[in-house]
């Protein structure tokens, strides 16, 4: 089976599309899908656009139309964990839609997407990566290191850290320090983005594993909109490089 690879924006897609061989182009739902080989693995690569609806659309087509066996997102995110810096990598052990839930007391109380606690309650919160796959990923990355970012991208000379944890998803670009702190403290998110949780929901519906790999392009605070523009191109390389290294175990 081929691997379905989703990116949201051109800066994320470009690093992978440039390495794709035996390319065939397909248009479905107004979106261009590139089937081919990436480092000898059969893949279908798509730039799906920003946000949960776009991510769900492309993930569904990859699962149903292209019969992909695994769904992977490669791209950038905002950092929530204060121990992480621009360029560091978060690999999602779990994806969670932080903007789904109950709006009460002038704030959202996060609940499992597609459920309401007083209507169709559930104990599930988010979408997890199968433990055997995570173990293989950890082993594969044991001796892998990324090059340090350039000074222009905020590099300090140290290689980016590769970490694991919860990745939060919502249909907003986070540019708020108070919300950044709350999401980290209340939900334990290490990174925040706009697609991964929707891909997890689709993957679960089709009985497929999913994986989200995010390089931090900004720290989701008051300056995040400036940092994103400065750092996105170079930081996106990190997630693409890790994805390519992981292909043998996906």
Beta strands, then each sheet from edge to edge (+ up, - down):
strand 1: 3-7
strand 2: 21-28
strand 3: 31-38
strand 4: 41-47
strand 5: 70-79
strand 6: 89-97
strand 7: 101-104
strand 8: 107-110
strand 9: 127-128
strand 10: 162-169
strand 11: 189-193
strand 12: 209-218
sheet 1: 2+ 3- 4+ 1+ 5+ 11- 10- 6- 9+
sheet 2: 2+ 3- 4+ 1+ 5+ 12+
sheet 3: 7+ 8-
end
